[in-house]
């Protein structure tokens, strides 16, 4: 069952983390290396920073799965995977400046979890039509899939490069 959220992607990012992560108190800005910015994902053991193409509200869909999903990366612009240690067994998804006690929480098996973040509509969101005001067609869409899996290195499945970059 999927859960839909609208999150403010302040500073061009949203967070996916363990409920007991210390990153909630100190932030996870130090994960943003030059390579992480290019990859669109900053990785810490208990928290992930997901890069966005925009600094506004984004549509986010959360899918909790029993196992690895099929590859449907053709339907998306940018797809990355990383491992997250969910020691608490609770996944938290929020905008980086959201009030943490109000963030969405999801129960999952405690332990290592694989997170696949698939983003689409990036060009329309990053370079919206100037004649349109906040049209749904101009909103970045992010799907976060999570399933129990052993720790593995981050994987860039599909990379989006902004026009002119």
N, C-alpha and C positions, 0 to 999 in steps of 0.2 A: 504494500500500500504506500503510495507516495503522499508526501506532505508538501504543500506549497507555501512559500514565504515570500514576502517582499522585504528586502534588507537594504539599508543605506550603505553603499560601498564607499564610505569615507576613506580618503587617502588611497583610493583605487584598490581596495581589498576588503575581503570578508574573512572571518576566522572559522575554522573547524577544529575543535579541541576536546580533550578529555575534561570532564567536569571538575576533576581535582587538579588540573594543570596549574602550575604557578604562573604560567603565562598570563592568566587572567588578572594577576596583580601587577606584573611588571611589563606587560606587553610583549610582543614578539618581533619587534622591529629589527632586531639584529639578524633575523633570518634572511633579510633582503640583500643578498649579495648581488653582484652584477649578473651572474649566471641565473640566479633565482628570478630576477626581474625579467630576463629574456624567456625563461621557462614558464613564468606565470604562477610559480608556487614556491613558497618559502617553507622549509621543513625543520621542525623541532620534534623531539621524541613524542611529546604530548600535545603538540599543537601544530596546525598548518595554517599558513596565510595564503589565501587564494587571491591571486591578482585579478583585477578586472580591467576592462577597457575604458570604464567610465568612473566618475566620482559622483554618482547619483544613485538612485534606487535601482536595484536589479531584481529580476524574478529568479527565485531559487526553488528548485524541487529536490527534496530529499527522498532517496530510495534506500531502505534497509533491506539487504538481500542475504539469503542463506549461503550463497557462493558467488564465484566470479561470473559477472554478466557477459553476454555475447558482445563482440566488438561491433558497435554501430557508429564508429567515429566518422563515417561518411556524412552523417546527419549533423555534424558539428564543425565548428571552425578551429577549436583548440581543445585538446584532450590530454590530461596529465593524470598520473597515478602516484601515490606516495603512501607509505605506511605510517600509522598512528597508533601509539600505545594507549589503549583505553583501559587504564588500570581500574578506574571506577566503574566501568561498564555503562557509562552515560556519555553520549556524544552531544556536544553543544555546538550550535551553529548560530553565528551572530555577525553583525557589522562590527568593525573594529572599535567604534566609539559607542556601541550600544551598551545599555545598562545590563550588566551580566546577570543579575538575578532574574531579569525578565526574558532572557534568551531562550530559544527553543531547545528542548532537551529530548533525547531519544535513548531508550534502553537498548543495549546491545550486550553480547557476551563480553566479559572483561578479557583484556589481552590485546594482542596485535590485531589491527583492523586495516584493511586496504581501502583507501579512498580514491575513487576515480571522479575527477571533476571534468565535466564536458561543458564547454561554453559555445554559444552560437549567437548569431545576429550581431557580431562584434563590429563590423564595418558600419552598419546602420546606426548602432548605438554610439560609436566613437565619432562618427561624422554624420549626424542627423540632418535631414532635409530642413533647411532654414524656414520653409513655409509651414512646417508642422510644429505644433507645440505638444510635447510629451505624448506622442502617439505610441500605442503599444508596439507598433512595428519598429520603433526606435529603441526599444528596451533590450538590454542585454539579458540573455537567459542562461542560467547556470543550473546544471543537473549534477547533484552530488550523490554518488552511489557508494554504499559502504557495506563491506562484508568481512567476516572473520577470515584472516589469512596470515601466514607467517610474515615476519619482517622481510622486506625487499627494498632495494634501492629505488629512488624515484624513477619514473619512466615517462618520457615525453612521447606520447602515442601519435599526436598530430599537433603541428605547430602553426599558429596563425602569425603572420607578419603584417603589421599595419601598412596600408598603401604609402609609398614614399619612404619607407624605413630602410 
